[in-house]
Amino acid sequence: MKPARYLLLILFLASSAAWAGEPEFPGLKAIMSEANWKRAKLDRLNAEDVQLINEAFAQYLKDGAAQTSAPVAASAAAPVAVSETTPPPATNSSLWERFGFPKPTEKQPVVRPVMNATVTAWQGANGFVLDNGQVWQGIDPIRDELVGHEVGIQQGKLGSFLLLVDGKDTDVRLHRVK
């Protein structure tokens, strides 16, 4: 074959890829509306920067056209709308699971033992004496009549104690005097 025929064959094979259905990228300015062009602040770029971006998109379309030819062709034909930033899809995994730790089990309520006794007398303005000889003072004001009633003293958080009157929580914090 003569060299001219080789040249014609190479040109034919190169141009046939464009005729085979591979989309040619028309450029960002052609596929975006003027409002979206300005909103994306692409009007601030110089011609060389826009050309560089267009070449990158064209290369992407050329490389990805064999794998995703239908979506690429559809996106090149329609104008691209620049949307507001959308948050990533929510996942139902916990923070621990996202870092590779197992899912934590449900916490079981802490059962604290209750000491039950009967109040025999008041001790001062806000204290009381139990039938077992212990003397307790209220950190918070005690508004209930306790003499003759069965009370419960339950250990609270951080070393505190709570007063229960007839099995009901009173939200009164206590400390032991004797």
Secondary structure, DSSP 4 states (H G I P E B T S, - for coil): --HHHHHHHHHHHHHHHHHTTPPPP--HHHHB-HHHHHHTTGGGS-HHHHHHHHHHHHHHHHHHTTTSHHHHHHHHHSPBPPPPP-PPPP----HHHHTTPPPPPPPPPP---EEEEEEEEEETTTEEEETTS-EEEESSPP-S--TTSEEEEEE-GGG-EEEEETTEEEEEEEEE--
